Amino acid sequence: MAPRRRYALMAVLLAAYSLAYFHRAMTGVMEREISELARGSGWDPQVLLSVLSSLYFYTYALSQFAVGSLLDYLGIGRVVAPLLALMGFATVLIAVPSPPLLILSRALVGFSATVAFLSYQRSLSLYFRRDEQVWATSLALVVGNVSAMLATYPLRLALDSLGLAYTSALLSAVTLATALAAAYVGLRVLVDRGSGGGYLSRTVRNLGDVLKDPHSWGVSVGALATYGTALSLQSSWGQLLLSRCFNLDRVTVSYYLMVLVAVFVATSPIVGYVSDRVIRRRKPLLLLSATSMAVSWALLYTSYVLRSPTAAVLSLAVLGASLGPHIVVSPMVREVRGPEAAATSVAFMNTVLFLGTALLNTVLPLLSPPQAVLVSLAITSAGAVVVKVLTRETAAPR
């Protein structure tokens, strides 16, 4: 593919991923709006928060294999634009003051958002060299996490000034514009036409290869232990921890959560360069992420014991830095196979990751925040052991 076409494809897919990331994190600062809507409709506020923060991840996870296999079979150009259009429609539903419609919106957004990262990973397997994989993945995570930063303090400001209806309408308009751009790229620029052949037989074969490989399970559990636990904090119960245990107001809570994301954004490109160009390895970085995140959770629990907001924000910064090395997970899970199974391989990892995150978002808000920290510590510690035992190195040798 010509460089100009490759960069046009990257731009559209990164824009789509930024939208998926925004939706992923936005419920983390919407406790007030969700609670007001719940009380006005006779719902339990804490239960509705748990449902909305987890439902995105359930549908995101359960749609992975369907969307991933379609991408491998039909190609990026025929799948991305329709699903982004669905996301734009679902976003409009957020403006309707109805818990059932808000639940439907989160389900549809979670389903359609699946296409963003899977299509980007397929494009990397097709059009990028082996020594560009982690760097290019880190670029996606930087873009996504900048969007997640917008879903913290800036989103709080937008909700306070514009209200939920106008904020969701603006988000929907941006999403539909991205869908149009994806349609243009798919029709005029992209050369990916999919793998062809028998859809069902190819899908079953690719999925069988992934399921039988202990490495796939090891990387997937490692992703849940690192990114999954941090994302649950960010999108669900972190606001409860900071407000109840440290007596912070909702604006300060959104700022504290933004610190975690900002540090992660700063460390990701560095890790990408180190993995691709310096050590040319993946496994040590994933093991480092899981181990250092376990330390971070312990520090966060200590800050609760001390009742120190300063210690809490420092713990979140350390957590963000520890999360950076986890970005090797997507290259690790698909580098053991060819481009024809790239999206399916990442889809498997995402299924484990986001089903686990959805479960965390369902359960942890119902626990006390300190208990949620200890559960995250246990999961991350166990994940480090699984990564050590089950995964293998996938980077190209020197």
Solvent accessible surface area in square Angstrom, and as a share of the most:
residue,aa,sasa,rsa
1,M,78,0.35
2,A,53,0.41
3,P,89,0.56
4,R,203,0.74
5,R,99,0.36
6,R,44,0.16
7,Y,119,0.45
8,A,34,0.26
9,L,4,0.02
10,M,15,0.06
11,A,62,0.48
12,V,16,0.09
13,L,1,0.01
14,L,18,0.09
15,A,39,0.31
16,A,0,0.00
17,Y,6,0.02
18,S,24,0.15
19,L,11,0.06
20,A,0,0.00
21,Y,0,0.00
22,F,25,0.10
23,H,0,0.00
24,R,3,0.01
25,A,2,0.02
26,M,7,0.03
27,T,4,0.02
28,G,1,0.01
29,V,9,0.05
30,M,7,0.03
31,E,68,0.30
32,R,76,0.28
33,E,22,0.10
34,I,2,0.01
35,S,7,0.05
36,E,96,0.43
37,L,27,0.13
38,A,0,0.00
39,R,151,0.55
40,G,72,0.69
41,S,50,0.32
42,G,72,0.69
43,W,95,0.33
44,D,77,0.40
45,P,36,0.23
46,Q,60,0.27
47,V,75,0.43
48,L,0,0.00
49,L,5,0.03
50,S,5,0.03
51,V,49,0.28
52,L,2,0.01
53,S,0,0.00
54,S,4,0.03
55,L,36,0.18
56,Y,0,0.00
57,F,0,0.00
58,Y,63,0.24
59,T,30,0.17
60,Y,1,0.00
61,A,1,0.01
62,L,123,0.61
63,S,5,0.03
64,Q,0,0.00
65,F,60,0.25
66,A,50,0.39
67,V,2,0.01
68,G,0,0.00
69,S,5,0.04
70,L,66,0.33
71,L,0,0.00
72,D,3,0.02
73,Y,60,0.23
74,L,50,0.25
75,G,0,0.00
76,I,3,0.01
77,G,18,0.17
78,R,134,0.49
79,V,9,0.05
80,V,4,0.02
81,A,15,0.11
82,P,79,0.50
83,L,25,0.13
84,L,0,0.00
85,A,42,0.33
86,L,52,0.26
87,M,0,0.00
88,G,0,0.00
89,F,116,0.48
90,A,0,0.00
91,T,0,0.00
92,V,73,0.42
93,L,23,0.12
94,I,4,0.02
95,A,32,0.25
96,V,57,0.33
97,P,110,0.69
98,S,28,0.18
99,P,5,0.03
100,P,78,0.49
101,L,62,0.31
102,L,7,0.04
103,I,41,0.21
104,L,80,0.40
105,S,0,0.00
106,R,6,0.02
107,A,23,0.18
108,L,43,0.21
109,V,1,0.00
110,G,0,0.00
111,F,74,0.31
112,S,0,0.00
113,A,0,0.00
114,T,0,0.00
115,V,0,0.00
116,A,0,0.00
117,F,15,0.06
118,L,0,0.00
119,S,0,0.00
120,Y,0,0.00
121,Q,0,0.00
122,R,8,0.03
123,S,1,0.00
124,L,0,0.00
125,S,25,0.16
126,L,64,0.32
127,Y,38,0.14
128,F,22,0.09
129,R,140,0.51
130,R,101,0.37
131,D,42,0.22
132,E,22,0.10
133,Q,7,0.03
134,V,0,0.00
135,W,112,0.39
136,A,0,0.00
137,T,1,0.01
138,S,1,0.00
139,L,52,0.26
140,A,0,0.00
141,L,10,0.05
142,V,28,0.16
143,V,41,0.24
144,G,0,0.00
145,N,3,0.01
146,V,67,0.38
147,S,8,0.05
148,A,0,0.00
149,M,45,0.20
150,L,91,0.45
151,A,0,0.00
152,T,3,0.02
153,Y,71,0.27
154,P,46,0.29
155,L,4,0.02
156,R,1,0.00
157,L,87,0.43
158,A,27,0.21
159,L,7,0.03
160,D,63,0.33
161,S,89,0.57
162,L,90,0.45
163,G,27,0.26
164,L,42,0.21
165,A,49,0.38
166,Y,156,0.59
167,T,13,0.08
168,S,3,0.02
169,A,53,0.41
170,L,111,0.55
171,L,20,0.10
172,S,4,0.03
173,A,57,0.44
174,V,72,0.42
175,T,0,0.00
176,L,79,0.39
177,A,59,0.46
178,T,13,0.08
179,A,7,0.06
180,L,133,0.66
181,A,44,0.34
182,A,6,0.05
183,A,34,0.26
184,Y,119,0.45
185,V,10,0.05
186,G,6,0.06
187,L,146,0.73
188,R,166,0.60
189,V,22,0.13
190,L,7,0.03
191,V,69,0.40
192,D,12,0.06
193,R,134,0.49
194,G,23,0.22
195,S,40,0.26
196,G,30,0.28
197,G,57,0.54
198,G,44,0.43
199,Y,76,0.29
200,L,130,0.65
201,S,68,0.44
202,R,53,0.19
203,T,27,0.16
204,V,93,0.53
205,R,126,0.46
206,N,12,0.06
207,L,46,0.23
208,G,24,0.23
209,D,64,0.33
210,V,0,0.00
211,L,79,0.39
212,K,157,0.67
213,D,16,0.08
214,P,77,0.49
215,H,0,0.00
216,S,0,0.00
217,W,105,0.37
218,G,0,0.00
219,V,0,0.00
220,S,0,0.00
221,V,45,0.26
222,G,0,0.00
223,A,1,0.00
224,L,33,0.16
225,A,1,0.01
226,T,0,0.00
227,Y,12,0.05
228,G,0,0.00
229,T,0,0.00
230,A,1,0.01
231,L,1,0.00
232,S,0,0.00
233,L,1,0.00
234,Q,11,0.05
235,S,0,0.00
236,S,0,0.00
237,W,1,0.00
238,G,0,0.00
239,Q,11,0.05
240,L,11,0.05
241,L,1,0.00
242,L,1,0.01
243,S,42,0.27
244,R,132,0.48
245,C,15,0.09
246,F,12,0.05
247,N,133,0.68
248,L,29,0.15
249,D,87,0.45
250,R,112,0.41
251,V,53,0.30
252,T,39,0.23
253,V,5,0.03
254,S,0,0.00
255,Y,109,0.41
256,Y,26,0.10
257,L,1,0.01
258,M,35,0.16
259,V,31,0.18
260,L,3,0.01
261,V,0,0.00
262,A,37,0.29
263,V,38,0.22
264,F,2,0.01
265,V,25,0.14
266,A,63,0.49
267,T,29,0.17
268,S,0,0.00
269,P,50,0.32
270,I,112,0.57
271,V,16,0.09
272,G,0,0.00
273,Y,122,0.46
274,V,43,0.25
275,S,0,0.00
276,D,4,0.02
277,R,106,0.39
278,V,68,0.39
279,I,57,0.29
280,R,91,0.33
281,R,120,0.44
282,R,4,0.01
283,K,39,0.17
284,P,46,0.29
285,L,16,0.08
286,L,0,0.00
287,L,48,0.24
288,L,95,0.47
289,S,0,0.00
290,A,0,0.00
291,T,70,0.40
292,S,29,0.19
293,M,0,0.00
294,A,15,0.12
295,V,85,0.49
296,S,1,0.00
297,W,0,0.00
298,A,41,0.32
299,L,80,0.40
300,L,3,0.02
301,Y,64,0.25
302,T,63,0.37
303,S,1,0.00
304,Y,42,0.16
305,V,88,0.51
306,L,118,0.59
307,R,136,0.50
308,S,30,0.19
309,P,49,0.31
310,T,90,0.52
311,A,27,0.21
312,A,0,0.00
313,V,32,0.18
314,L,109,0.54
315,S,6,0.04
316,L,1,0.00
317,A,26,0.20
318,V,62,0.36
319,L,2,0.01
320,G,0,0.00
321,A,42,0.32
322,S,7,0.05
323,L,4,0.02
324,G,0,0.00
325,P,10,0.06
326,H,7,0.03
327,I,0,0.00
328,V,0,0.00
329,V,8,0.05
330,S,2,0.01
331,P,0,0.00
332,M,0,0.00
333,V,0,0.00
334,R,10,0.03
335,E,17,0.08
336,V,47,0.27
337,R,50,0.18
338,G,27,0.26
339,P,56,0.36
340,E,78,0.35
341,A,4,0.03
342,A,1,0.00
343,A,0,0.00
344,T,2,0.01
345,S,0,0.00
346,V,0,0.00
347,A,0,0.00
348,F,5,0.02
349,M,3,0.01
350,N,3,0.01
351,T,19,0.11
352,V,30,0.17
353,L,7,0.04
354,F,4,0.02
355,L,61,0.30
356,G,13,0.13
357,T,0,0.00
358,A,0,0.00
359,L,103,0.51
360,L,16,0.08
361,N,0,0.00
362,T,44,0.26
363,V,62,0.36
364,L,3,0.01
365,P,1,0.00
366,L,100,0.50
367,L,60,0.30
368,S,49,0.32
369,P,12,0.07
370,P,17,0.11
371,Q,92,0.41
372,A,0,0.00
373,V,0,0.00
374,L,79,0.39
375,V,52,0.30
376,S,1,0.01
377,L,46,0.23
378,A,61,0.48
379,I,46,0.24
380,T,0,0.00
381,S,48,0.31
382,A,58,0.45
383,G,0,0.00
384,A,15,0.12
385,V,97,0.56
386,V,39,0.22
387,V,0,0.00
388,K,124,0.53
389,V,106,0.61
390,L,69,0.34
391,T,7,0.04
392,R,111,0.41
393,E,64,0.29
394,T,14,0.08
395,A,15,0.12
396,A,42,0.33
397,P,121,0.76
398,R,199,0.73
